[in-house]
């Protein structure tokens, strides 16, 4: 009895070619449990800024709302005031770009922002996720904008309503 391997080989090739192949970056991030946990939508709760020896704490749960959205290789953030000013504007702000995650070192490359002094800059943060809370700490330094500060931001995972 002769067995023809050609139909079996063709079926196997079709099955392999139809599987969902992940990008190298996505596969690397998935290997890192922190990378898998990082993906999603995050609402900024607070920020502690240390600049020129002065510490400032900003509560984002009252007057402003900011979310950060992180997918396999990009991030974006959107922020606005909750109450419009006297002219009816809510002071909208947004930006985004690509990111890299190596261990707990999360580096954002800001490709889009309303201030061109910030575009093209990269910012590295140490991140920690516990439950539904993300904390990121790092240095924001943009000489042309006169910014040199350490910032710690606390986010809560956003869930669909």
C-alpha positions in Angstrom: 0.0 0.0 0.0 1.4 3.3 -1.1 0.7 6.5 1.0 0.6 9.8 -0.9 2.2 12.5 1.4 1.4 15.4 -1.0 -2.2 16.1 0.2 -1.1 15.8 3.8 1.8 18.2 3.2 -0.5 20.7 1.5 -3.0 20.6 4.3 -0.3 21.1 6.9 1.2 24.1 5.0 -2.2 25.8 4.7 -2.9 25.3 8.4 0.5 26.7 9.4 0.1 29.7 7.1 -3.3 30.6 8.5 -2.3 30.8 12.1 -2.2 34.2 13.7 1.5 35.1 13.9 2.5 37.8 16.5 5.0 40.4 15.8 8.4 40.0 17.4 7.8 42.9 19.8 4.3 41.6 20.8 5.8 38.1 21.5 8.5 39.7 23.6 6.0 41.7 25.6 3.7 38.7 26.1 6.7 36.8 27.5 7.0 39.6 30.0 3.9 39.4 32.3 4.2 43.1 33.0 3.9 43.8 29.3 0.7 41.8 29.1 -0.7 43.6 32.1 0.3 47.0 30.8 -2.0 46.9 27.7 -5.3 48.6 28.1 -6.8 51.9 29.1 -5.7 53.7 32.3 -7.2 56.8 34.1 -4.7 59.1 35.7 -5.6 59.6 39.4 -2.7 61.7 40.7 0.8 63.0 39.9 3.6 63.9 42.2 6.1 66.2 40.6 9.5 67.2 42.0 11.0 70.2 40.2 13.6 72.6 41.5 13.4 71.2 45.0 9.6 71.7 45.2 7.1 68.9 45.4 3.7 69.4 43.8 0.8 67.0 44.1 -2.0 67.1 41.5 -5.3 65.2 42.0 -6.7 64.3 38.6 -10.0 62.9 40.0 -11.6 66.3 40.6 -11.0 69.1 38.0 -9.4 67.1 35.1 -9.7 63.7 33.5 -6.8 62.0 31.7 -6.7 58.6 30.2 -3.7 56.7 28.7 -4.3 54.0 26.1 -1.6 51.4 25.6 -1.6 48.7 22.9 1.1 46.3 21.7 3.5 49.0 20.6 1.9 52.5 20.9 0.4 54.7 23.6 -1.8 57.8 23.5 -3.0 60.1 26.2 -6.0 62.5 26.3 -6.7 65.1 28.9 -9.3 67.8 29.5 -10.8 69.9 32.3 -14.1 68.5 33.6 -15.6 72.0 33.9 -15.3 74.4 30.9 -13.7 77.8 31.6 -15.6 81.1 31.3 -15.2 80.9 27.5 -16.7 77.4 27.4 -13.4 75.6 26.6 -12.2 72.6 28.5 -8.4 72.9 27.8 -7.9 69.7 25.8 -4.5 68.1 25.6 -3.3 65.0 23.8 -0.2 63.2 22.7 1.2 59.8 21.8 3.8 57.7 20.1 5.6 54.4 20.4 7.0 52.7 23.4 9.4 50.0 24.5 9.2 47.8 27.6 12.3 46.1 28.9 11.6 44.5 32.3 10.0 47.3 34.3 11.6 50.0 32.2 8.9 51.6 30.1 10.2 54.2 27.5 7.7 56.4 25.7 8.8 58.1 22.4 6.5 61.1 22.0 5.8 61.4 18.3 2.7 63.6 18.5 2.1 66.6 20.9 0.8 70.1 20.6 4.2 71.6 21.7 6.8 70.7 19.1 9.5 71.0 21.8 8.3 67.7 23.3 8.0 65.9 20.0 10.7 63.4 19.2 11.7 63.1 22.9 11.9 59.9 24.8 11.0 59.5 28.5 11.9 56.4 30.6 9.8 55.4 33.5 10.0 52.6 36.1 6.6 51.0 36.2 4.8 48.8 38.7 1.4 47.2 38.4 -0.5 45.9 41.4 -4.0 44.7 40.8 -5.7 47.5 38.8 -3.2 50.2 39.7 -0.2 51.3 37.5 2.5 53.6 39.0 5.1 55.1 36.8 8.1 57.1 37.9 10.7 58.8 35.8 12.3 62.0 34.6 10.8 64.4 32.1 13.5 66.7 30.7 12.9 69.0 27.8 15.4 71.8 27.7 13.6 73.9 25.1 10.5 73.9 27.2 12.4 74.6 30.4 11.2 71.3 31.9 13.5 69.1 34.2 11.5 67.2 36.7 10.8 63.8 38.3 7.2 62.7 38.1 5.3 59.8 39.7 1.9 59.1 38.2 -0.7 56.8 39.6 -3.3 55.3 37.2 -6.3 53.1 37.6 -7.3 50.6 34.9 -10.4 51.8 33.0 -13.1 49.3 32.4 -15.9 49.5 29.8 -19.1 51.0 31.2 
